[in-house]
């Protein structure tokens, strides 16, 4: 029966898929369990850390330290993503997020969003503000959660994302799906990391060079497999025990499949930067399944 269900699902995906930014990627909202359990009554609140960075931005190594420290202390709740600018790892999502959330302010590096939740009329914060805003976000009650099932066949990844709710919510909500890669490096200034702290005694990046040759970039946003600001979750699912399931087919040629992760998050939509926020987020290594938690 499981094999039959998979065949049926794949057939429907071929017929009903909707094209995304990459014309070879698609998703469909086909109900399937994919090895996950039913929607639980309680979820863990997790926090997405979207950080703007770039290989040519010399202040960014200090941001790496702050994110690494935050993640190491909050390993079950903090999910980092680095969105690159003006280097070989930049994708269109950088421009989309800056134009949506910067509120006309010039970009700073490093800077970042904490669950895209506003504070004092701003959503993008400098690195001295990350910890305090994270501490607020991580203790909010979780009103929804995510389970993710993934598999790889050749150069195609199949991803099923389950969005579950434990209460009825007002407003509109989207699901966004990111593909991340760790240990990304290459030759030249498009990959070598500029480092303002090469001569700063006591700094973790002291003496590592400027630029740092062969730098390994982690949590690099490689693709947005949903629409840039997310695919709509049907309102009929946003209720106690409600579950929306979306299936994505993602080409992964050109990436190291052993270093790929899927990050999916539910966000409340809005018309201004202060009436949007990420409700919850989940991560899984590509080829694995992450059940509700």
C-alpha positions as CSV (number, residue, x, y, z in Angstrom):
1,X,0.0,0.0,0.0
2,X,2.8,2.4,0.8
3,X,4.3,1.8,-2.7
4,X,0.9,2.4,-4.3
5,X,0.4,5.6,-2.3
6,X,3.8,6.8,-3.5
7,X,3.0,6.1,-7.1
8,X,-0.3,7.9,-6.8
9,X,1.3,10.9,-5.1
10,X,4.0,11.2,-7.8
11,X,1.4,11.0,-10.6
12,X,-0.6,13.8,-9.0
13,X,2.5,15.9,-8.5
14,X,3.3,15.7,-12.3
15,X,-0.2,16.8,-13.1
16,X,-0.8,19.6,-10.6
17,X,2.6,21.1,-9.8
18,X,3.0,24.9,-9.7
19,X,6.2,26.4,-11.0
20,X,8.6,28.4,-8.7
21,X,11.6,30.7,-9.3
22,X,13.5,27.8,-10.7
23,X,11.4,26.5,-13.6
24,X,12.4,22.9,-12.9
25,X,11.1,23.0,-9.3
26,X,7.5,22.3,-8.3
27,X,5.1,21.7,-5.4
28,X,1.7,20.2,-4.9
29,X,-0.6,20.0,-1.9
30,X,-1.2,16.2,-2.0
31,X,-2.2,14.6,1.4
32,X,0.3,11.9,2.3
33,X,1.8,10.8,5.6
34,X,5.4,10.3,4.4
35,X,6.3,8.6,7.7
36,X,5.2,11.4,10.0
37,X,2.7,11.0,12.9
38,X,-0.6,12.9,13.3
39,X,-0.5,16.5,14.4
40,X,0.4,16.8,18.1
41,X,-1.2,19.1,20.7
42,X,2.1,20.7,21.7
43,X,5.0,22.0,19.6
44,X,8.5,23.3,20.4
45,X,8.9,26.9,19.5
46,X,11.9,27.4,17.3
47,X,13.5,30.5,15.9
48,X,14.8,31.3,12.4
49,X,17.9,33.5,12.3
50,X,18.2,35.0,8.8
51,X,21.5,36.7,8.6
52,X,22.7,38.9,5.8
53,X,26.4,38.3,5.0
54,X,28.9,38.3,2.2
55,X,32.4,37.0,1.5
56,X,33.5,40.6,0.7
57,X,32.1,42.1,3.9
58,X,34.9,42.3,6.5
59,X,32.8,42.8,9.6
60,X,30.9,39.5,9.0
61,X,33.2,37.2,11.0
62,X,32.1,38.9,14.2
63,X,28.6,38.0,13.2
64,X,29.6,34.3,12.7
65,X,30.8,34.2,16.3
66,X,27.6,35.6,17.7
67,X,25.4,33.3,15.7
68,X,27.6,30.3,16.6
69,X,27.5,31.1,20.3
70,X,23.7,31.6,20.2
71,X,23.2,28.3,18.3
72,X,25.5,26.4,20.6
73,X,23.6,27.5,23.7
74,X,20.1,27.0,22.1
75,X,20.8,24.0,19.8
76,X,17.2,22.8,19.9
77,X,15.6,26.1,19.2
78,X,17.9,28.2,17.0
79,X,18.0,27.6,13.2
80,X,20.5,29.8,11.3
81,X,20.4,30.7,7.6
82,X,23.0,32.9,5.9
83,X,21.8,35.0,3.0
84,X,24.7,36.2,0.9
85,X,25.2,39.4,-0.9
86,X,27.6,40.4,-3.8
87,X,29.5,37.1,-3.9
88,X,29.2,33.7,-5.7
89,X,26.6,32.5,-3.2
90,X,24.1,35.4,-3.6
91,X,20.6,34.4,-4.9
92,X,17.5,36.5,-5.7
93,X,16.2,36.0,-2.2
94,X,18.6,38.6,-0.8
95,X,17.0,41.3,-2.9
96,X,13.5,40.1,-2.1
97,X,14.1,40.2,1.7
98,X,15.9,43.5,1.6
99,X,13.1,45.2,-0.4
100,X,10.4,43.7,1.8
101,X,11.9,44.2,5.3
102,X,14.6,46.9,5.2
103,X,12.0,49.7,5.3
104,X,14.2,51.9,3.1
105,X,17.2,51.6,5.3
106,X,20.6,50.9,3.7
107,X,21.8,47.3,4.1
108,X,24.3,46.6,6.9
109,X,26.6,43.6,7.2
110,X,26.2,41.6,9.2
111,X,22.6,42.2,10.1
112,X,19.7,39.8,10.5
113,X,16.1,39.0,11.2
114,X,14.9,37.0,14.2
115,X,11.7,35.2,13.1
116,X,11.1,38.3,11.1
117,X,9.5,39.7,14.3
118,X,9.5,43.5,14.6
119,X,10.9,45.5,17.5
120,X,10.7,49.3,17.7
121,X,9.4,49.4,14.2
122,X,12.3,47.4,12.7
123,X,12.7,43.9,11.6
124,X,16.4,43.8,10.5
125,X,18.7,44.2,13.4
126,X,22.4,44.7,13.9
127,X,24.4,42.0,15.7
128,X,24.2,43.7,19.1
129,X,20.4,43.2,19.0
130,X,20.2,39.5,18.0
131,X,20.5,37.9,21.4
132,X,17.8,40.1,23.1
133,X,15.3,39.6,20.3
134,X,16.0,35.8,20.2
135,X,15.4,35.6,23.9
136,X,11.9,37.1,23.4
137,X,11.1,34.9,20.3
138,X,12.1,31.6,21.8
139,X,9.7,31.7,24.7
140,X,6.6,32.5,22.7
141,X,3.9,29.8,22.8
142,X,4.0,27.6,19.7
143,X,0.7,27.7,17.9
144,X,1.9,25.6,15.0
145,X,4.7,23.2,14.0
146,X,6.3,21.5,11.1
147,X,7.3,17.9,10.1
148,X,9.5,17.3,7.1
149,X,10.1,14.1,5.1
150,X,12.8,14.1,2.4
151,X,14.5,11.7,0.0
152,X,17.0,11.9,-2.8
153,X,16.9,10.2,-6.2
154,X,19.9,11.1,-8.4
155,X,19.9,14.8,-8.7
156,X,16.4,15.4,-7.5
157,X,15.3,15.8,-3.9
158,X,11.7,15.1,-2.9
159,X,10.4,17.0,0.1
160,X,7.1,16.7,1.9
161,X,6.4,19.5,4.4
162,X,3.6,19.1,6.9
163,X,2.3,22.3,8.6
164,X,0.2,21.5,11.7
165,X,-1.8,23.7,14.0
166,X,-2.9,23.3,17.6
167,X,-5.4,26.3,17.6
168,X,-7.4,28.3,15.2
169,X,-5.5,31.4,14.0
170,X,-6.8,34.6,12.4
171,X,-5.1,36.0,9.3
172,X,-3.3,34.4,6.4
173,X,-0.3,32.1,6.6
174,X,2.4,30.9,4.1
175,X,4.9,28.1,4.0
176,X,8.4,28.9,2.8
177,X,11.0,26.2,2.0
178,X,14.7,26.8,1.9
179,X,17.6,24.6,0.7
180,X,20.8,25.2,2.6
181,X,24.4,23.9,2.1
182,X,27.2,23.7,4.6
183,X,31.0,23.8,4.0
184,X,30.8,25.9,0.8
185,X,34.1,27.1,-0.5
186,X,35.8,28.1,-3.7
187,X,38.6,30.0,-5.3
188,X,38.9,33.8,-5.3
189,X,37.3,36.8,-3.7
190,X,33.8,35.4,-4.4
191,X,34.4,32.8,-1.6
192,X,37.4,34.0,0.4
193,X,36.1,35.7,3.5
194,X,37.3,39.3,4.2
195,X,38.2,39.7,7.9
196,X,38.5,43.0,9.8
197,X,39.7,41.1,12.9
198,X,42.9,39.6,11.5
199,X,45.0,42.1,13.6
200,X,42.6,42.3,16.6
201,X,44.3,40.5,19.4
202,X,42.0,38.2,21.4
203,X,39.4,38.0,18.7
204,X,38.5,34.5,17.5
205,X,39.4,35.5,13.9
206,X,42.8,37.0,14.9
207,X,45.7,35.9,12.7
208,X,43.5,34.0,10.2
209,X,44.3,36.4,7.3
210,X,42.4,39.0,5.4
211,X,40.9,37.6,3.3
212,X,40.6,34.1,4.9
213,X,41.6,31.8,2.0
214,X,39.5,28.7,1.5
215,X,36.9,29.8,4.1
216,X,34.1,27.2,4.7
217,X,30.7,29.0,4.6
218,X,27.9,27.3,6.5
219,X,24.1,27.6,6.5
220,X,24.3,29.1,3.0
221,X,20.9,29.7,1.4
222,X,21.1,28.0,-2.0
223,X,17.5,27.9,-3.2
224,X,14.1,29.0,-2.3
225,X,11.9,26.0,-3.3
226,X,8.6,27.7,-2.5
227,X,7.6,31.1,-3.7
228,X,10.0,33.8,-2.3
229,X,7.6,34.8,0.5
230,X,5.9,31.5,0.8
231,X,3.1,29.4,-0.6
232,X,-0.4,30.0,0.9
233,X,-1.7,27.6,3.5
234,X,-5.4,27.0,3.0
235,X,-7.4,28.6,5.7
236,X,-9.4,25.4,6.3
237,X,-6.3,23.8,7.7
238,X,-5.6,26.5,10.2
239,X,-7.5,25.0,13.1
240,X,-7.0,22.6,16.1
241,X,-5.4,19.5,14.6
242,X,-5.4,21.0,11.1
243,X,-2.6,19.8,8.7
244,X,-1.5,21.2,5.4
245,X,0.9,19.1,3.3
246,X,2.9,20.4,0.4
247,X,5.3,18.3,-1.7
248,X,8.3,19.8,-3.5
249,X,10.7,18.4,-6.2
250,X,14.0,20.2,-6.0
251,X,17.0,19.8,-8.4
252,X,20.2,19.6,-6.4
253,X,22.8,19.2,-9.2
254,X,25.8,21.3,-8.5
255,X,25.5,20.9,-4.7
256,X,27.1,18.5,-2.3
257,X,24.1,16.3,-1.3
258,X,25.9,15.2,1.9
259,X,25.9,18.9,3.1
260,X,22.3,19.8,2.2
261,X,19.5,20.7,4.6
262,X,15.9,21.7,4.2
263,X,14.5,24.5,6.4
264,X,10.8,25.1,6.3
265,X,8.8,27.8,8.2
266,X,5.3,29.0,8.6
267,X,4.9,32.8,8.5
268,X,2.0,35.2,9.0
269,X,1.5,37.4,6.0
270,X,0.8,41.1,6.0
271,X,1.1,44.3,4.1
272,X,3.8,46.1,6.2
273,X,7.0,44.9,7.9
274,X,5.4,45.1,11.3
275,X,2.4,42.8,10.6
276,X,4.4,39.8,9.5
277,X,6.3,37.2,11.5
278,X,7.5,33.6,11.4
279,X,5.4,31.4,13.6
280,X,7.6,28.4,13.7
281,X,10.4,26.7,11.8
282,X,11.9,23.3,11.3
283,X,15.1,21.8,9.8
284,X,16.1,18.4,8.5
285,X,19.2,17.0,6.8
286,X,18.3,16.1,3.2
287,X,17.6,12.4,2.9
288,X,16.1,12.2,6.4
289,X,12.8,12.8,8.2
290,X,12.1,15.2,11.0
291,X,8.9,14.4,12.8
292,X,6.9,16.9,14.8
293,X,8.6,18.1,18.0
